[in-house]
């Protein structure tokens, strides 16, 4: 190879690039309890595999924050934040890339502290393998069990259990065998079947890259040897075809294509596809990219598909294989890792982002919370930050999904707070939870509309609140602010400000709004006592004449507190939820 580079350097470089592109990539994450030595292990792995730049190594050697007794604190190679270095713990997920002659690697070094469990879940979400560290001197701790459970929850089927700090237990075989048995029992309980246990000392380098002379009793692979040889998980291209549409491209009247990223599977020109949600069938005419048309495309490529039929598709719709259709449903059961300081509230409207589709979603019921220490299921009514639970959800429009176990992309979602736009939860779909699981061609071949009328209970189940009327006569500016506040909190709200409305017209309008389950804000001219009595008769205890609201005009903070208190009485915010069972 050296001679070929010297003789034909221009030919050798493309060959090198081709070889690099064809080298397998393994994504793995590190997990374990605080002070198990995750960052030190990754630093040692990078150092001993010659994947650290000389200037970076020199900087670490000169660092004043050196917690190691040796010349190098290997953890500083990954703990990049100042707060991490000062506290001696990993806070955020640190991604590192390195390569050997056999494989390329992307490492996610995740926090071990319990308060950063959500960060660990984020780092592990794209991993093919998890390296779970066990302190040889302390054994399996609660956080070790927590991270092993999250790894199994995220569908990571391959685990390397690294029993670290063997130098502290005098490299004793009996200690390793005992901890190996403990972890294998935990893995069996979690359904993890592909486990390799390796005794290591990240600080001293034993069995990380080079085989340890101080543990001759261990005959298995070193940590790096296992990472280089472990079989990779099934590629997404071997799964059923899923293509969420991101945008429609129509530069002129002669071209109409659907652009997006292939979530799973392979597609060729001429292949049949089904468009969701319409159920229309077509064939792929061509696969278009910036570099021209392709004979085939597979996950995770971003392409534009042209079809041989004029089908109405938009962002959030999906093209799928007709032989293996996803589930189409508004209700599903999912495992959820809650990521936010404010707890998950039943009935509150959140936003769900699933592939490229975004819609409203509500948690209907929490089946249980997982006790990480015992792995037992516990009944709860809410999930707090870093807790993991099993939850039933309902979305505003149907999602097209597969169980997470069979497709990570179409089986996962994130939850967003519509008021703050913060990501509050991450979920893995387990199964359809609708009473009549509508999936496959059954839904698409029949477009019959059910003759059962929509009941008030059903509207309440969707909106999460009962209909109401709020009178803000003569205060349209305040009504606009309150409409926005209520809307962002998940209410279905309508602001009415029509000076020409007569009493009869307004009464009929609010009657229709009541039938639709809406909350009406009226800010037009003053109403007569008779009109107010008729409207109050329609809404009973959900009629609010906010005559005193004039004192709130121009005081947004006071108005906000007022309306939030009112919202609680309407049953959307807080517990207990008033009027939950009473539907007129």
C-alpha positions as CSV (number, residue, x, y, z in Angstrom):
1,X,0.0,0.0,0.0
2,X,2.9,2.4,0.8
3,X,4.5,1.8,-2.5
4,X,1.2,2.4,-4.3
5,X,0.8,5.7,-2.5
6,X,4.3,6.7,-3.6
7,X,3.8,5.7,-7.2
8,X,0.2,6.8,-7.6
9,X,-0.7,9.3,-4.9
10,X,-3.7,10.7,-6.8
11,X,-5.1,7.2,-7.2
12,X,-4.4,6.1,-3.7
13,X,-6.4,8.9,-2.0
14,X,-9.8,8.0,-3.7
15,X,-9.1,4.4,-2.8
16,X,-8.5,5.4,0.8
17,X,-11.8,7.4,0.9
18,X,-13.6,4.4,-0.6
19,X,-12.2,2.1,2.0
20,X,-13.1,4.5,4.8
21,X,-16.7,4.9,3.5
22,X,-17.1,1.1,3.5
23,X,-15.7,0.6,7.0
24,X,-18.4,-0.4,9.5
25,X,-19.6,2.1,12.0
26,X,-20.6,1.1,15.6
27,X,-22.4,3.6,17.8
28,X,-22.1,2.8,21.5
29,X,-22.8,4.6,24.7
30,X,-21.3,4.4,28.2
31,X,-23.5,4.1,31.2
32,X,-23.2,3.4,34.9
33,X,-23.2,5.0,38.3
34,X,-21.3,8.1,39.4
35,X,-17.5,7.5,39.8
36,X,-17.7,4.2,38.0
37,X,-15.0,5.6,35.7
38,X,-16.9,6.1,32.4
39,X,-15.0,9.2,31.3
40,X,-11.7,7.7,32.4
41,X,-12.4,4.6,30.4
42,X,-13.2,6.6,27.2
43,X,-10.1,8.7,27.7
44,X,-8.0,5.6,28.1
45,X,-9.6,4.0,25.1
46,X,-8.9,7.1,22.9
47,X,-5.3,7.4,24.3
48,X,-4.3,3.8,23.9
49,X,-5.9,3.5,20.4
50,X,-3.8,6.5,19.3
51,X,-7.0,8.6,18.7
52,X,-5.9,11.7,20.8
53,X,-4.2,14.7,19.2
54,X,-0.8,15.6,20.7
55,X,-1.9,19.2,21.5
56,X,-5.0,17.9,23.3
57,X,-2.9,15.4,25.3
58,X,-0.4,18.1,26.2
59,X,-3.2,20.4,27.4
60,X,-4.6,17.6,29.6
61,X,-1.1,17.0,31.1
62,X,-0.8,20.7,31.9
63,X,-4.2,20.9,33.4
64,X,-4.4,22.2,37.0
65,X,-7.6,20.0,37.5
66,X,-6.0,16.6,37.7
67,X,-7.8,14.1,39.8
68,X,-5.6,11.2,38.9
69,X,-2.6,9.9,40.8
70,X,-0.8,9.3,37.5
71,X,0.6,11.7,34.9
72,X,-2.6,11.9,32.9
73,X,-6.2,12.3,34.1
74,X,-7.9,10.5,31.2
75,X,-11.4,11.7,32.1
76,X,-10.4,15.2,31.1
77,X,-10.2,14.0,27.5
78,X,-14.0,13.7,27.5
79,X,-15.3,16.0,30.3
80,X,-15.3,19.2,28.2
81,X,-17.5,21.5,30.3
82,X,-15.8,23.6,33.1
83,X,-18.5,22.5,35.6
84,X,-17.8,18.9,34.7
85,X,-14.0,19.3,35.4
86,X,-14.5,21.1,38.6
87,X,-17.1,18.7,40.0
88,X,-15.4,15.6,38.7
89,X,-18.7,14.3,37.1
90,X,-20.1,14.2,33.6
91,X,-23.1,16.5,33.2
92,X,-23.9,16.5,29.5
93,X,-23.5,13.9,26.8
94,X,-20.0,14.0,25.2
95,X,-19.8,12.5,21.7
96,X,-16.4,11.3,20.5
97,X,-15.3,9.7,17.2
98,X,-12.4,7.4,16.7
99,X,-11.4,4.6,14.3
100,X,-9.2,1.6,14.1
101,X,-8.2,-0.5,11.1
102,X,-11.3,-2.7,11.6
103,X,-14.1,-0.3,12.5
104,X,-15.2,3.3,13.0
105,X,-16.8,4.3,16.3
106,X,-19.0,7.1,17.7
107,X,-19.1,7.1,21.5
108,X,-21.7,8.8,23.7
109,X,-20.2,9.4,27.2
110,X,-23.3,9.9,29.3
111,X,-23.8,11.2,32.9
112,X,-24.0,8.8,35.8
113,X,-25.7,11.0,38.3
114,X,-29.4,10.3,38.8
115,X,-30.5,13.9,38.1
116,X,-29.0,13.6,34.6
117,X,-30.9,10.4,33.7
118,X,-32.6,12.2,30.8
119,X,-29.2,13.0,29.3
120,X,-28.3,9.3,29.5
121,X,-31.5,8.4,27.7
122,X,-30.7,11.0,25.0
123,X,-27.2,9.7,24.4
124,X,-28.3,6.0,24.3
125,X,-31.2,6.7,21.9
126,X,-29.1,6.1,18.8
127,X,-26.6,3.5,20.2
128,X,-26.2,0.0,18.8
129,X,-24.4,-1.2,22.0
130,X,-24.1,-0.1,25.6
131,X,-20.9,-0.3,27.7
132,X,-22.2,-0.4,31.3
133,X,-19.6,0.0,33.9
134,X,-19.6,-1.7,37.3
135,X,-17.3,-0.6,40.1
136,X,-15.4,-3.6,41.1
137,X,-15.2,-2.4,44.7
138,X,-18.9,-1.4,45.0
139,X,-20.8,-3.8,42.8
140,X,-24.1,-3.1,41.1
141,X,-25.7,0.1,42.3
142,X,-29.1,1.6,41.8
143,X,-28.0,3.8,39.0
144,X,-26.3,0.9,37.3
145,X,-29.7,-0.9,37.3
146,X,-31.4,2.3,36.1
147,X,-29.1,2.6,33.1
148,X,-29.3,-1.1,32.2
149,X,-33.1,-0.7,32.3
150,X,-33.0,2.3,30.0
151,X,-30.7,0.5,27.6
152,X,-33.2,-2.4,27.4
153,X,-36.1,0.1,27.1
154,X,-34.4,1.8,24.1
155,X,-34.0,-1.5,22.3
156,X,-30.2,-1.9,22.8
157,X,-29.8,-5.6,22.6
158,X,-26.0,-5.8,22.9
159,X,-24.3,-4.9,26.2
160,X,-20.7,-5.0,27.3
161,X,-20.5,-5.1,31.1
162,X,-17.1,-3.6,32.0
163,X,-16.1,-4.5,35.6
164,X,-13.8,-1.5,36.3
165,X,-11.3,-0.7,39.0
166,X,-10.0,-4.2,39.2
167,X,-6.8,-2.7,40.5
168,X,-8.6,-1.7,43.7
169,X,-9.6,-5.4,44.4
170,X,-6.2,-6.8,43.6
171,X,-7.3,-8.2,40.2
172,X,-9.1,-11.0,41.9
173,X,-11.0,-13.5,39.7
174,X,-13.6,-14.3,42.4
175,X,-14.7,-10.7,42.5
176,X,-15.1,-10.5,38.8
177,X,-17.1,-13.8,38.6
178,X,-19.4,-12.7,41.4
179,X,-20.2,-9.4,39.7
180,X,-20.5,-11.1,36.3
181,X,-23.1,-13.4,37.8
182,X,-25.0,-10.5,39.3
183,X,-25.1,-8.6,36.0
184,X,-26.1,-11.6,34.0
185,X,-29.0,-12.1,36.3
186,X,-30.1,-8.5,35.9
187,X,-29.7,-8.7,32.1
188,X,-31.9,-11.8,32.0
189,X,-34.5,-10.0,34.0
190,X,-34.5,-7.2,31.5
191,X,-34.5,-9.4,28.5
192,X,-30.9,-8.5,27.4
193,X,-29.4,-11.7,25.9
194,X,-26.2,-10.6,24.2
195,X,-23.9,-9.7,27.1
196,X,-20.1,-9.8,27.3
197,X,-18.4,-9.2,30.6
198,X,-14.8,-7.9,30.7
199,X,-12.6,-7.2,33.8
200,X,-10.7,-3.9,33.3
201,X,-8.8,-1.1,35.0
202,X,-9.4,2.1,33.0
203,X,-6.9,3.9,35.2
204,X,-4.1,1.4,34.5
205,X,-5.2,0.3,31.1
206,X,-5.8,-3.4,31.8
207,X,-7.9,-5.2,29.2
208,X,-9.1,-1.9,27.6
209,X,-6.9,-2.0,24.4
210,X,-4.1,-4.2,25.5
211,X,-4.5,-7.5,27.3
212,X,-3.7,-7.4,31.0
213,X,-0.7,-9.4,32.3
214,X,-2.1,-9.0,35.8
215,X,-5.3,-11.0,35.0
216,X,-4.0,-14.1,33.2
217,X,-7.1,-16.0,34.4
218,X,-9.3,-14.0,31.9
219,X,-9.2,-15.5,28.4
220,X,-11.9,-13.4,26.8
221,X,-11.6,-10.4,24.4
222,X,-10.4,-7.0,25.6
223,X,-12.9,-4.2,25.6
224,X,-11.7,-2.9,22.2
225,X,-11.5,-6.3,20.7
226,X,-15.1,-6.9,21.5
227,X,-16.1,-3.5,20.1
228,X,-14.3,-4.4,16.9
229,X,-15.8,-7.8,16.4
230,X,-19.4,-7.7,17.9
231,X,-21.9,-8.2,15.1
232,X,-23.8,-5.0,14.2
233,X,-27.5,-4.9,14.6
234,X,-29.8,-5.3,11.7
235,X,-29.6,-2.4,9.3
236,X,-32.7,-0.2,8.9
237,X,-32.6,-1.0,5.2
238,X,-33.7,-4.6,5.9
239,X,-37.0,-3.3,7.5
240,X,-40.3,-2.4,5.9
241,X,-40.2,0.8,3.7
242,X,-41.2,4.0,5.6
243,X,-40.8,7.4,4.0
244,X,-42.2,10.4,6.0
245,X,-42.8,13.3,3.6
246,X,-41.0,16.5,4.7
247,X,-42.0,18.7,1.8
248,X,-43.4,18.7,-1.7
249,X,-41.1,20.0,-4.4
250,X,-42.7,21.5,-7.5
251,X,-40.2,23.9,-9.3
252,X,-42.4,23.9,-12.5
253,X,-45.4,22.3,-14.0
254,X,-43.4,19.3,-15.3
255,X,-42.0,18.1,-11.9
256,X,-43.7,17.1,-8.7
257,X,-41.7,15.2,-6.1
258,X,-42.0,14.3,-2.4
259,X,-38.8,15.0,-0.4
260,X,-37.8,13.4,2.8
261,X,-35.5,11.0,4.7
262,X,-36.0,7.3,4.4
263,X,-36.8,6.1,7.9
264,X,-36.4,2.4,7.0
265,X,-36.3,0.0,4.1
266,X,-35.2,0.1,0.5
267,X,-37.0,1.6,-2.5
268,X,-36.5,1.1,-6.3
269,X,-38.1,2.7,-9.3
270,X,-41.2,0.7,-10.1
271,X,-41.9,-0.4,-6.5
272,X,-45.5,-0.1,-5.3
273,X,-46.2,2.3,-2.4
274,X,-49.2,3.3,-0.3
275,X,-49.8,6.9,0.7
276,X,-51.0,7.5,4.2
277,X,-53.5,8.7,5.4
278,X,-55.4,8.5,2.1
279,X,-54.6,4.9,1.3
280,X,-54.0,5.7,-2.4
281,X,-51.7,3.3,-4.2
282,X,-49.0,4.3,-6.7
283,X,-45.6,3.2,-8.1
284,X,-42.3,5.0,-7.8
285,X,-41.4,6.6,-11.1
286,X,-38.0,7.8,-10.1
287,X,-35.6,8.5,-7.2
288,X,-34.1,12.0,-7.6
289,X,-31.1,13.5,-5.8
290,X,-28.9,16.5,-6.3
291,X,-26.4,14.2,-8.2
292,X,-29.1,12.7,-10.4
293,X,-31.5,9.8,-10.4
294,X,-30.7,6.6,-8.5
295,X,-31.4,2.9,-9.2
296,X,-32.3,2.4,-5.5
297,X,-32.2,4.2,-2.2
298,X,-32.2,3.0,1.4
299,X,-32.3,4.3,5.0
300,X,-31.1,6.8,6.1
301,X,-30.7,8.5,2.7
302,X,-32.5,11.8,1.9
303,X,-34.1,11.7,-1.5
304,X,-37.0,13.0,-3.6
305,X,-39.6,10.4,-4.9
306,X,-41.6,10.9,-8.1
307,X,-44.8,8.8,-8.4
308,X,-46.7,7.7,-11.4
309,X,-50.0,8.9,-10.0
310,X,-51.2,12.3,-8.9
311,X,-51.6,11.8,-5.2
312,X,-52.3,14.6,-2.7
313,X,-49.5,14.4,-0.1
314,X,-48.2,17.0,2.3
315,X,-45.7,17.3,5.2
316,X,-46.4,14.7,7.8
317,X,-47.9,12.2,5.4
318,X,-46.1,8.9,4.7
319,X,-45.3,6.6,1.8
320,X,-45.0,2.9,2.9
321,X,-44.7,-0.6,1.5
322,X,-48.1,-2.1,0.7
323,X,-47.0,-5.5,2.0
324,X,-46.2,-4.3,5.5
325,X,-48.4,-1.4,6.6
326,X,-47.9,0.5,9.8
327,X,-50.5,0.9,12.5
328,X,-52.7,3.9,12.0
329,X,-54.3,5.1,15.2
330,X,-55.0,8.1,17.5
331,X,-54.5,6.0,20.7
332,X,-51.4,4.1,21.7
333,X,-49.5,2.8,24.7
334,X,-45.9,3.9,25.2
335,X,-43.0,3.9,27.6
336,X,-42.0,7.4,28.5
337,X,-38.9,9.0,30.0
338,X,-40.0,12.3,31.5
339,X,-37.4,15.0,30.9
340,X,-38.8,18.2,32.4
341,X,-39.0,19.7,35.9
342,X,-42.8,20.2,35.6
343,X,-44.5,16.8,35.9
344,X,-46.6,15.0,33.2
345,X,-50.2,16.1,33.7
346,X,-53.0,13.8,32.6
347,X,-55.4,15.5,30.2
348,X,-53.1,18.5,29.4
349,X,-52.5,19.3,25.7
350,X,-48.9,18.8,24.6
351,X,-47.4,18.6,21.2
352,X,-46.0,15.3,19.8
353,X,-43.4,15.2,17.2
354,X,-43.4,11.8,15.5
355,X,-41.2,11.5,12.4
356,X,-42.0,14.8,10.7
357,X,-45.6,15.0,11.8
358,X,-46.6,17.3,14.7
359,X,-50.0,17.4,16.3
360,X,-51.6,17.7,19.7
361,X,-51.5,14.9,22.2
362,X,-52.9,14.1,25.7
363,X,-51.9,11.5,28.3
364,X,-55.1,9.6,29.1
365,X,-53.8,7.2,31.8
366,X,-50.6,6.3,33.5
367,X,-50.6,2.5,33.8
368,X,-47.6,2.5,36.1
369,X,-44.2,3.9,37.0
370,X,-41.1,1.7,37.0
371,X,-39.2,1.5,40.3
372,X,-35.7,1.4,39.0
373,X,-34.3,-0.2,42.2
374,X,-36.6,-3.2,42.1
375,X,-37.9,-2.9,38.5
376,X,-41.4,-3.3,40.0
377,X,-44.5,-1.4,38.6
378,X,-45.9,1.2,40.9
379,X,-49.4,2.9,40.5
380,X,-49.0,6.7,40.1
381,X,-51.0,9.7,38.8
382,X,-48.1,11.7,37.4
383,X,-44.5,11.4,36.3
384,X,-41.7,13.6,37.6
385,X,-38.4,14.5,36.0
386,X,-36.2,11.5,35.2
387,X,-39.0,9.0,36.0
388,X,-40.0,6.3,33.6
389,X,-43.6,5.2,33.1
390,X,-46.1,3.3,31.0
391,X,-48.7,5.7,29.6
392,X,-51.7,5.7,27.3
393,X,-51.9,8.6,24.8
394,X,-54.4,10.1,22.4
395,X,-53.5,12.3,19.5
396,X,-55.5,14.9,17.7
397,X,-55.0,13.2,14.3
398,X,-53.8,9.6,13.7
399,X,-50.1,8.7,13.6
400,X,-48.6,6.1,11.4
401,X,-46.4,4.0,13.6
402,X,-44.7,0.7,14.3
403,X,-43.8,-0.8,17.7
404,X,-40.5,0.6,18.8
405,X,-39.0,-2.9,19.1
406,X,-39.4,-3.3,15.3
407,X,-38.7,0.2,14.1
408,X,-36.9,2.8,16.2
409,X,-37.8,5.7,13.9
410,X,-41.5,5.2,13.5
411,X,-41.8,3.8,17.0
412,X,-40.4,6.8,18.8
413,X,-41.6,10.4,19.6
414,X,-40.9,13.4,21.7
415,X,-43.3,15.5,23.7
416,X,-43.2,19.3,23.6
417,X,-44.8,21.9,25.9
418,X,-46.7,24.2,23.5
419,X,-46.4,27.2,25.8
420,X,-42.6,27.1,26.2
421,X,-41.5,24.9,23.2
422,X,-39.4,22.8,25.6
423,X,-39.0,19.1,25.0
424,X,-40.6,17.5,28.1
425,X,-40.6,13.8,27.3
426,X,-39.4,11.0,25.1
427,X,-41.5,8.0,24.3
428,X,-41.2,4.5,22.8
429,X,-44.5,3.2,21.3
430,X,-45.4,-0.3,22.5
431,X,-48.7,-1.0,20.9
432,X,-52.0,0.4,19.6
433,X,-54.4,1.2,22.4
434,X,-57.6,2.0,20.4
435,X,-60.7,-0.1,21.2
436,X,-60.8,-1.4,17.7
437,X,-57.2,-1.4,16.5
438,X,-57.5,0.0,13.0
439,X,-54.4,-0.9,11.0
440,X,-53.4,-2.1,7.6
441,X,-55.5,-2.2,4.5
442,X,-58.7,-2.6,6.4
443,X,-58.9,1.2,7.0
444,X,-57.7,2.2,3.6
445,X,-60.0,0.0,1.6
446,X,-63.1,1.3,3.3
447,X,-64.1,4.9,3.5
448,X,-67.5,4.4,5.1
449,X,-68.3,7.0,7.7
450,X,-69.7,5.7,11.0
451,X,-73.3,6.8,11.6
452,X,-72.9,7.2,15.4
453,X,-73.2,10.9,16.3
454,X,-70.3,12.5,18.3
455,X,-71.3,12.7,22.0
456,X,-70.4,15.5,24.4
457,X,-68.3,12.9,26.4
458,X,-66.2,12.3,23.3
459,X,-65.6,16.0,22.7
460,X,-64.6,16.4,26.3
461,X,-62.2,13.4,26.0
462,X,-60.6,15.2,23.0
463,X,-60.5,18.7,24.4
464,X,-59.7,17.9,28.0
465,X,-62.2,20.5,29.3
466,X,-65.9,21.4,29.2
467,X,-67.4,24.3,27.2
468,X,-67.8,27.7,28.8
469,X,-68.5,31.4,28.1
470,X,-66.5,34.3,29.5
471,X,-68.0,37.8,29.1
472,X,-65.4,40.6,28.7
473,X,-67.7,43.3,27.4
474,X,-65.9,46.2,25.9
475,X,-62.4,44.8,26.5
476,X,-61.3,43.3,23.2
477,X,-57.5,43.8,23.8
478,X,-57.7,41.9,27.1
479,X,-59.8,39.2,25.4
480,X,-57.1,38.7,22.7
481,X,-54.4,38.2,25.3
482,X,-56.6,35.8,27.3
483,X,-57.5,33.9,24.1
484,X,-53.8,33.4,23.4
485,X,-53.1,32.4,27.0
486,X,-55.9,29.8,27.0
487,X,-55.0,28.5,23.6
488,X,-51.4,28.0,24.5
489,X,-52.5,26.1,27.6
490,X,-54.4,23.6,25.4
491,X,-58.0,25.1,25.5
492,X,-60.2,25.1,22.4
493,X,-61.1,28.8,22.6
494,X,-63.0,31.2,20.3
495,X,-62.9,35.0,20.7
496,X,-66.2,36.7,19.5
497,X,-66.1,40.5,19.0
498,X,-69.0,41.5,16.6
499,X,-70.7,44.8,17.6
500,X,-73.5,44.0,15.2
501,X,-74.5,40.8,17.0
502,X,-78.0,41.0,18.5
503,X,-78.9,39.2,21.6
504,X,-80.6,36.4,19.7
505,X,-77.6,36.0,17.3
506,X,-75.1,35.8,20.2
507,X,-77.3,33.3,22.1
508,X,-77.4,31.0,19.0
509,X,-73.6,31.4,18.4
510,X,-72.7,30.4,22.0
511,X,-75.2,27.5,21.7
512,X,-73.4,26.2,18.7
513,X,-70.0,26.7,20.4
514,X,-71.3,24.7,23.4
515,X,-72.3,21.8,21.1
516,X,-68.7,21.8,19.7
517,X,-67.2,21.9,23.3
518,X,-65.6,25.3,22.8
519,X,-64.8,28.1,25.3
520,X,-66.2,31.4,24.0
521,X,-64.7,34.8,25.0
522,X,-67.1,37.7,24.2
523,X,-65.7,41.2,24.2
524,X,-68.3,43.1,22.1
525,X,-70.9,45.7,23.3
526,X,-72.6,45.4,26.7
527,X,-75.4,42.8,26.8
528,X,-78.8,43.1,28.3
529,X,-79.7,41.3,31.4
530,X,-82.1,39.0,29.5
531,X,-79.4,38.0,27.0
532,X,-77.1,37.1,29.9
533,X,-79.7,35.1,31.6
534,X,-80.4,33.1,28.4
535,X,-76.6,32.4,27.9
536,X,-76.2,31.5,31.5
537,X,-79.1,29.0,31.2
538,X,-77.2,27.2,28.4
539,X,-73.9,26.9,30.4
540,X,-75.1,26.7,34.0
541,X,-72.0,26.9,36.3
542,X,-69.7,27.5,33.3
543,X,-70.9,31.0,32.6
544,X,-68.5,33.7,33.8
545,X,-69.5,37.4,33.7
546,X,-66.1,39.0,34.2
547,X,-67.5,42.4,35.0
548,X,-64.6,43.0,37.4
549,X,-62.1,42.2,34.6
550,X,-62.0,45.9,33.8
551,X,-59.6,46.2,36.7
552,X,-57.3,43.8,34.9
553,X,-57.1,45.9,31.8
554,X,-53.5,46.8,31.1
555,X,-52.2,44.5,33.9
556,X,-51.1,41.4,32.1
557,X,-49.6,39.7,35.1
558,X,-52.8,40.1,37.1
559,X,-54.9,39.0,34.2
560,X,-52.7,35.9,33.7
561,X,-53.1,34.9,37.4
562,X,-56.9,35.5,37.1
563,X,-57.3,33.3,34.0
564,X,-55.1,30.6,35.3
565,X,-57.3,30.4,38.4
566,X,-60.3,30.3,36.2
567,X,-58.7,27.6,34.1
568,X,-58.2,25.4,37.1
569,X,-61.9,25.7,37.9
570,X,-62.7,24.6,34.3
571,X,-60.8,21.4,34.9
572,X,-57.8,21.7,32.7
573,X,-55.0,22.7,35.1
574,X,-54.3,21.2,38.5
575,X,-55.8,18.4,40.6
576,X,-58.5,17.6,41.5
577,X,-60.1,18.4,38.2
578,X,-63.4,20.0,38.7
579,X,-66.4,18.9,36.5
580,X,-64.4,15.9,35.3
581,X,-67.3,13.6,35.4
582,X,-70.1,16.1,34.9
583,X,-71.0,16.5,31.2
584,X,-74.3,18.2,30.4
